[in-house]
Structures are given as structure tokens and as C-alpha cells.
Amino acid sequence: MDVNEFEGLISRLTGEIAGAALGGALEAHLNADHGPGSATFEAIFSACQTGIRDGWLCNREGGGIRYGRVLKATDATHGFSVDVVDMENVVGPHHVHPNGEIDLIMPLTDGARFDACPAGWCVYEPGSGHRPTVSEGRALVLYLLPQGAIEFTPATA
């Protein structure tokens, strides 16, 4: 697995969801068809672990979080950028999702949660914001951002 193969893997998924409204219906679809135990989930999880091992994924670190933008938003990814973070019992910087955010939660520690969600998909609607939080262990989280849009902001309560 390398970056080009990873792009192909992600492209198959983003081609399926391109144009879908970001919200509860998309989250339910992703968890039903591509959730834990599915071929898609397992392939992405394995690819992320390989990318970290080989140094092309999560190759930056700050605030106790390993991270990195793997793919920019292009036609190949149907307008989604792809970031992956490796977090362990940490709260990340507050940010807003102008166009929404689609997260794939891949626990490395049994029971690890991202924003209180277990393994699987979590979808944030356009205009939402949060402080990404991994609790109860360590997890990889893959972020799909429409048009790569994210705005880091001062933390809010």
C-alpha cells in the first residue's frame, strides 16, 4: 500500500458518497454498508496502519497528536481531502467544518472512542464545530473534508 493505492481505495468510497447531504442519513448509510467488520472499513484501517508504519501517514506531531493531510481535495477524491490523526486520550484544537466533516473512527485500543463515538462513522453537518476528543485509549481517525475546508478557532466552551 502506498499513497497512490490509498487514493484509489478512498476514491471508491468518495465516489459513492459524492453529492450526499452530510448528516444522520449519510452516517447511518456508512455505518450500515462500510462499518466495522466490512471490507471497506478493514481495508482503510489496514492501509492507515501501513501508512503510519511506512512513514507517509501521520508524519507530523503537535499537542500529543500525530497527524497529516494525506490527500488534497481533487477530482480523484471527488472533492474531499483526507487527513488522518493518531490520538490517545487527548483533546484536540477546536475547529469548524464549513462544509461538514466525515470521520472514520478506528480504535487501536479496545473501547477507544472519538467524540464519545465507538468504531465506525461519525458525520458532522456543515457549519458544525468541535474539539476532537479521543477517550478510553488510542484511535486513528480519518477525516474526509468536502473541498478540504476546515477552520481552526479559539476553543469555546
Residue pairs with C-beta under 8 A, 6 or more apart in sequence:
1 46
1 47
1 50
1 51
1 54
2 54
2 56
3 51
3 56
3 70
3 71
5 47
6 47
6 51
6 70
6 71
7 71
7 76
7 77
9 43
9 44
9 47
10 44
10 71
10 77
10 80
10 82
10 144
11 76
11 77
11 78
12 40
13 34
13 40
13 44
14 77
14 78
14 79
14 80
14 144
15 78
17 26
17 29
17 30
17 78
17 102
18 78
18 79
18 80
20 26
20 29
22 99
22 100
22 101
22 102
22 123
22 124
22 125
22 126
22 146
23 100
23 123
23 125
24 123
26 102
26 123
27 121
27 122
27 123
30 102
30 120
30 121
30 123
31 120
31 121
33 40
34 40
34 41
34 121
35 41
35 119
35 120
35 121
36 119
36 120
41 104
41 106
41 119
41 120
44 104
44 106
44 142
45 106
45 140
48 57
48 84
48 106
48 140
48 142
49 140
51 57
51 58
51 70
51 84
52 58
52 66
52 84
52 86
52 140
56 70
57 68
57 70
57 84
58 66
58 67
58 68
58 84
58 85
58 86
58 140
59 66
59 68
60 66
60 67
60 68
61 67
63 90
63 92
63 93
64 87
64 88
64 90
65 85
65 86
65 87
65 90
65 92
66 85
66 86
66 87
67 83
67 84
67 85
67 86
68 83
68 84
69 81
69 82
69 83
69 148
70 82
70 83
70 84
71 77
71 80
71 81
71 82
72 81
72 148
73 79
73 80
73 81
73 145
73 146
73 147
73 148
79 146
79 147
80 102
80 144
80 145
80 146
80 147
80 148
81 143
81 144
81 145
81 147
81 148
82 142
82 143
82 144
82 145
83 142
83 143
83 145
84 140
84 141
84 142
84 143
85 92
85 132
85 140
85 141
85 143
86 108
86 138
86 139
86 140
87 114
87 132
87 134
87 138
87 139
87 141
88 109
88 112
88 134
88 137
88 138
88 139
89 134
89 135
89 136
89 137
89 138
90 133
90 134
91 131
91 132
91 133
92 131
92 132
92 133
93 131
93 152
93 155
94 129
94 130
94 131
94 152
94 153
94 154
94 155
94 156
95 129
95 130
95 132
95 150
95 151
95 152
95 153
96 127
96 128
96 129
96 150
96 151
96 153
97 124
97 125
97 126
97 127
97 128
97 129
97 145
97 149
97 150
98 126
98 127
98 149
98 150
98 151
99 126
99 145
99 146
99 147
99 149
100 123
100 124
100 125
100 126
100 127
100 128
100 146
101 123
101 124
101 128
101 143
101 144
101 145
101 150
102 121
102 122
102 123
102 124
102 143
102 144
102 145
103 114
103 115
103 121
103 122
103 123
103 124
103 141
103 142
103 143
103 144
104 120
104 121
104 141
104 142
104 144
105 113
105 114
105 117
105 118
105 119
105 120
105 121
105 122
105 139
105 141
106 119
106 139
106 140
106 141
106 142
107 113
107 118
107 119
107 137
107 138
107 139
108 137
108 138
108 139
108 140
109 136
109 137
109 138
109 139
110 137
111 118
111 136
111 137
112 134
112 135
112 136
112 137
112 138
112 139
113 134
113 135
113 136
113 139
114 122
114 132
114 133
114 134
114 139
114 141
115 122
115 130
115 132
115 133
116 133
116 135
124 130
129 153
129 156
131 155
132 141
134 141
